[in-house]
Amino acid sequence: MTPSNRARNGPPWRGQLYDILFETELLAARIFDVVLIVVILASVLVVMLDSVESIVGRHDLALHVFEWIFTILFTAEYAARLASVQSKRRYALSFFGIIDLLSIIPTYLSVLLPGTQFLVIIRVLRVLRVFRVLKLVRYLGEARTLGRALAASRYRIIVFLITVLTLTVILGSFMYLIEGSDAGFTSIPVAVYWAVVTLTTVGFGDITPNTPAGQMLAAMIMLLGYGLIAVPTGIVSVELAQAAHLGRASPGIRDRVCSGCRTGGHDVDARFCKTCGGTVVDVGAK
């Protein structure tokens, strides 16, 4: 939420309320943010304890009362934020606005649908406000660099995932033909599940091959899994290194780079690569 969303008209209390709820320079605002984070963590703890049967049996009423107290407090806070901003729609549709709303809906919904109150665990996302409290927003530029690297490598990762999916279907089908239902491979989907578990080196052990041919295929899949794990890491690492390099070489300048061939130096308004015709994306620090 930016200062431009502060309500310019209206009674003085509205501007003061905005400063407390959205700013970090005032002492009162910082105290409010710290208290809010503590209350959020306490409400998340109550939700977690409410899922432990031994605790619920002894403190069910207390947990229920605490949950409603937290919900009423968060509802009042959400209403206060809406009242203090100039554009209510802008806040309501912002990331924190949506999270604030979702953190209070499940408790009210649980009156009609018992069990939905556990969805309030989403409140833990509100702890992200600690970035404002500790003035860590300056480091969000690094997060944007990572986001640009992930966006630039998305097509390669999609191709990689499709390849892995195809491999698991083929390898699982082979294992189904080799082992059969006697070894637990009762169908091709079950065999594909086993192939995914084996390829990712998780190895639950709930289904295991018994024949020498099946064990040999399993060993090959395990070795293949070690190699596949490094592929997406390498793809993202290359893009991340290039994005970081461009950011250091020209701080404050955005470079237009092709997402396909990685050719840079495109015009500011360019949409397609002048070399290969691929999509041009922004890379570098803003």
C-alpha positions as CSV (number, residue, x, y, z in Angstrom):
1,M,0.0,0.0,0.0
2,T,1.5,3.3,-1.1
3,P,1.1,6.7,0.5
4,S,-0.9,7.8,-2.6
5,N,-3.8,5.6,-1.4
6,R,-4.1,7.7,1.8
7,A,-7.5,9.3,2.1
8,R,-7.0,13.0,1.4
9,N,-10.5,14.1,2.4
10,G,-12.5,13.4,5.5
11,P,-11.9,13.8,9.2
12,P,-8.4,14.0,10.7
13,W,-8.8,10.6,12.4
14,R,-8.8,8.9,9.0
15,G,-5.4,10.2,8.1
16,Q,-4.0,9.3,11.6
17,L,-5.5,5.8,11.3
18,Y,-3.9,5.3,7.9
19,D,-0.5,6.3,9.3
20,I,-0.8,3.7,12.1
21,L,-2.1,0.9,9.8
22,F,0.1,1.4,6.8
23,E,3.2,3.5,7.7
24,T,6.3,2.4,9.6
25,E,8.0,5.6,10.6
26,L,5.7,6.5,13.5
27,L,6.4,4.8,16.8
28,A,2.7,4.0,17.2
29,A,2.7,2.3,13.7
30,R,5.7,0.2,14.6
31,I,4.2,-0.9,17.9
32,F,0.9,-1.7,16.1
33,D,2.7,-3.9,13.5
34,V,4.7,-5.8,16.2
35,V,1.5,-6.4,18.2
36,L,-0.3,-7.5,15.0
37,I,2.4,-10.0,14.2
38,V,2.3,-11.4,17.7
39,V,-1.5,-11.8,17.5
40,I,-1.3,-13.4,14.1
41,L,1.2,-16.0,15.4
42,A,-0.9,-16.6,18.5
43,S,-4.0,-17.2,16.3
44,V,-2.1,-19.6,14.1
45,L,-1.0,-21.5,17.3
46,V,-4.6,-21.8,18.4
47,V,-5.6,-23.3,15.0
48,M,-2.7,-25.8,15.2
49,L,-3.6,-26.8,18.8
50,D,-7.3,-27.2,17.7
51,S,-6.2,-30.1,15.5
52,V,-4.6,-32.0,18.4
53,E,-7.3,-34.3,19.9
54,S,-5.7,-34.6,23.4
55,I,-5.7,-30.8,23.7
56,V,-9.2,-30.3,22.2
57,G,-10.6,-32.8,24.7
58,R,-9.5,-30.7,27.6
59,H,-9.6,-27.1,26.2
60,D,-12.1,-27.2,23.5
61,L,-14.2,-24.2,24.8
62,A,-11.1,-22.1,25.5
63,L,-9.7,-22.7,22.0
64,H,-13.1,-21.9,20.5
65,V,-13.4,-18.6,22.4
66,F,-9.8,-17.6,21.5
67,E,-10.5,-18.3,17.8
68,W,-13.6,-16.0,17.8
69,I,-11.7,-13.3,19.7
70,F,-8.9,-13.3,17.1
71,T,-11.5,-13.3,14.3
72,I,-13.3,-10.3,15.7
73,L,-10.0,-8.4,16.1
74,F,-8.9,-9.2,12.6
75,T,-12.4,-8.2,11.3
76,A,-12.2,-4.9,13.0
77,E,-8.7,-4.3,11.7
78,Y,-9.8,-5.2,8.1
79,A,-12.7,-2.7,8.4
80,A,-10.3,0.0,9.8
81,R,-8.0,-0.5,6.8
82,L,-10.9,-0.1,4.4
83,A,-12.1,3.0,6.2
84,S,-8.7,4.7,6.2
85,V,-7.7,4.3,2.5
86,Q,-8.8,6.4,-0.4
87,S,-9.3,3.6,-2.8
88,K,-11.1,0.8,-1.0
89,R,-11.2,-1.4,-4.1
90,R,-7.4,-1.0,-4.6
91,Y,-6.7,-2.3,-1.1
92,A,-9.4,-5.0,-1.2
93,L,-7.8,-6.4,-4.4
94,S,-4.2,-6.1,-3.3
95,F,-2.2,-9.1,-2.1
96,F,-2.4,-8.2,1.6
97,G,-6.1,-7.1,1.2
98,I,-7.0,-10.5,-0.1
99,I,-5.0,-12.3,2.6
100,D,-6.6,-10.2,5.3
101,L,-10.1,-11.1,4.0
102,L,-9.3,-14.8,3.6
103,S,-8.0,-14.9,7.2
104,I,-11.4,-14.1,8.7
105,I,-13.9,-15.7,6.3
106,P,-13.3,-19.4,7.4
107,T,-14.3,-18.8,11.0
108,Y,-17.6,-17.3,9.9
109,L,-18.0,-20.0,7.3
110,S,-17.5,-22.7,10.0
111,V,-20.9,-21.8,11.5
112,L,-22.5,-23.3,8.4
113,L,-19.7,-25.8,7.4
114,P,-18.0,-27.3,10.4
115,G,-14.3,-28.0,9.8
116,T,-13.6,-25.0,7.6
117,Q,-12.2,-23.1,10.5
118,F,-8.9,-24.9,9.9
119,L,-8.5,-22.8,6.7
120,V,-7.7,-19.8,8.8
121,I,-4.1,-21.2,8.9
122,I,-3.7,-18.9,5.9
123,R,-3.2,-16.2,8.5
124,V,0.4,-17.2,8.7
125,L,0.8,-15.3,5.4
126,R,0.1,-12.1,7.2
127,V,3.4,-12.5,9.0
128,L,4.9,-11.2,5.7
129,R,4.2,-7.8,7.0
130,V,7.4,-8.3,9.0
131,F,9.2,-7.0,5.9
132,R,7.7,-3.6,6.6
133,V,8.3,-3.7,10.3
134,L,12.0,-4.6,10.0
135,K,12.4,-2.4,6.9
136,L,13.4,-5.3,4.7
137,V,11.6,-4.0,1.7
138,R,14.9,-2.8,0.2
139,Y,15.8,-6.5,-0.3
140,L,12.7,-7.2,-2.4
141,G,14.7,-6.2,-5.4
142,E,16.6,-9.4,-5.1
143,A,13.3,-11.3,-5.1
144,R,12.3,-9.5,-8.3
145,T,15.6,-10.6,-9.9
146,L,14.8,-14.2,-8.9
147,G,11.3,-13.8,-10.3
148,R,12.6,-12.5,-13.6
149,A,15.0,-15.5,-13.8
150,L,12.2,-17.9,-13.2
151,A,10.0,-16.2,-15.8
152,A,12.8,-16.3,-18.4
153,S,13.4,-20.0,-17.9
154,R,9.8,-21.0,-17.7
155,Y,9.7,-22.5,-21.2
156,R,12.7,-24.6,-20.7
157,I,11.3,-25.9,-17.4
158,I,8.0,-26.7,-19.0
159,V,9.8,-28.7,-21.7
160,F,11.8,-30.5,-19.0
161,L,8.6,-31.3,-17.0
162,I,6.9,-32.7,-20.1
163,T,9.9,-34.8,-20.8
164,V,10.0,-36.2,-17.3
165,L,6.3,-36.9,-17.4
166,T,6.7,-38.8,-20.6
167,L,9.6,-40.8,-19.2
168,T,7.6,-41.8,-16.1
169,V,4.7,-43.0,-18.2
170,I,7.0,-45.1,-20.4
171,L,9.1,-46.5,-17.5
172,G,6.0,-47.2,-15.4
173,S,4.4,-49.1,-18.3
174,F,7.5,-51.2,-18.7
175,M,7.6,-52.0,-15.0
176,Y,3.9,-53.0,-15.2
177,L,4.7,-55.4,-18.0
178,I,7.8,-56.8,-16.2
179,E,6.4,-57.2,-12.7
180,G,2.6,-57.5,-13.0
181,S,0.1,-57.5,-10.2
182,D,1.8,-60.1,-8.1
183,A,4.5,-57.6,-7.1
184,G,2.0,-54.8,-6.4
185,F,2.0,-53.2,-9.9
186,T,-1.8,-53.7,-10.3
187,S,-2.2,-51.2,-13.1
188,I,-0.3,-48.7,-15.2
189,P,-1.3,-45.7,-13.1
190,V,0.1,-47.5,-10.0
191,A,3.3,-48.3,-11.9
192,V,3.6,-44.7,-13.0
193,Y,3.2,-43.6,-9.4
194,W,6.1,-46.0,-8.5
195,A,8.2,-44.5,-11.3
196,V,7.6,-41.0,-10.1
197,V,8.6,-42.0,-6.5
198,T,11.7,-43.8,-7.8
199,L,12.7,-41.1,-10.3
200,T,12.6,-38.4,-7.6
201,T,14.7,-40.6,-5.3
202,V,12.0,-40.5,-2.6
203,G,11.6,-44.3,-2.5
204,F,8.7,-45.0,-0.1
205,G,9.1,-48.7,-0.5
206,D,5.4,-49.5,-0.6
207,I,5.9,-51.1,-4.0
208,T,9.1,-52.9,-4.9
209,P,10.1,-55.0,-7.9
210,N,10.9,-58.7,-7.3
211,T,12.3,-59.9,-10.6
212,P,15.9,-59.3,-11.7
213,A,14.7,-57.4,-14.8
214,G,12.5,-55.2,-12.7
215,Q,15.3,-54.5,-10.2
216,M,17.6,-53.6,-13.0
217,L,15.1,-51.2,-14.5
218,A,14.6,-49.7,-11.0
219,A,18.3,-49.1,-10.6
220,M,18.4,-47.4,-14.0
221,I,15.6,-45.1,-13.0
222,M,17.3,-44.2,-9.7
223,L,20.5,-43.2,-11.5
224,L,18.5,-41.3,-14.0
225,G,16.7,-39.5,-11.2
226,Y,20.0,-38.1,-9.8
227,G,20.8,-36.6,-13.2
228,L,17.4,-35.1,-13.7
229,I,17.3,-33.3,-10.4
230,A,20.2,-31.0,-11.5
231,V,18.6,-30.0,-14.8
232,P,16.0,-27.4,-13.5
233,T,18.5,-26.1,-11.0
234,G,21.1,-25.5,-13.8
235,I,18.4,-23.8,-16.0
236,V,17.4,-21.3,-13.3
237,S,21.0,-20.7,-12.2
238,V,22.1,-19.6,-15.6
239,E,19.2,-17.2,-15.9
240,L,19.7,-15.9,-12.4
241,A,23.4,-15.3,-13.0
242,Q,22.7,-13.4,-16.2
243,A,20.0,-11.3,-14.6
244,A,22.3,-10.5,-11.7
245,H,25.1,-9.6,-14.1
246,L,22.9,-7.2,-16.1
247,G,21.7,-5.7,-12.9
248,R,25.3,-5.0,-11.7
249,A,26.5,-3.8,-15.1
250,S,23.8,-1.3,-15.5
251,P,22.1,-0.5,-12.2
252,G,18.7,1.2,-12.6
253,I,18.5,0.2,-16.3
254,R,16.2,-2.5,-17.7
255,D,17.6,-4.4,-20.6
256,R,15.4,-6.0,-23.3
257,V,16.4,-9.6,-23.8
258,C,15.0,-12.3,-25.9
259,S,13.6,-15.2,-23.8
260,G,14.6,-17.7,-26.5
261,C,18.1,-16.9,-27.8
262,R,19.0,-14.4,-25.0
263,T,20.0,-11.7,-27.5
264,G,20.0,-8.3,-25.7
265,G,20.0,-4.6,-26.7
266,H,16.5,-4.5,-28.1
267,D,14.5,-1.2,-28.3
268,V,12.4,-0.2,-25.3
269,D,9.2,-0.8,-27.1
270,A,10.3,-4.0,-28.8
271,R,8.0,-7.0,-28.3
272,F,9.8,-9.6,-30.5
273,C,13.4,-10.6,-31.0
274,K,15.2,-9.1,-34.0
275,T,17.3,-12.3,-34.3
276,C,14.9,-15.2,-33.8
277,G,11.5,-13.6,-33.4
278,G,11.1,-14.8,-29.8
279,T,9.3,-12.9,-27.1
280,V,11.4,-10.0,-25.6
281,V,11.4,-9.6,-21.8
282,D,12.8,-7.1,-19.3
283,V,15.9,-8.1,-17.5
284,G,17.9,-6.1,-15.0
285,A,17.2,-3.7,-12.1
286,K,14.6,-1.2,-12.4
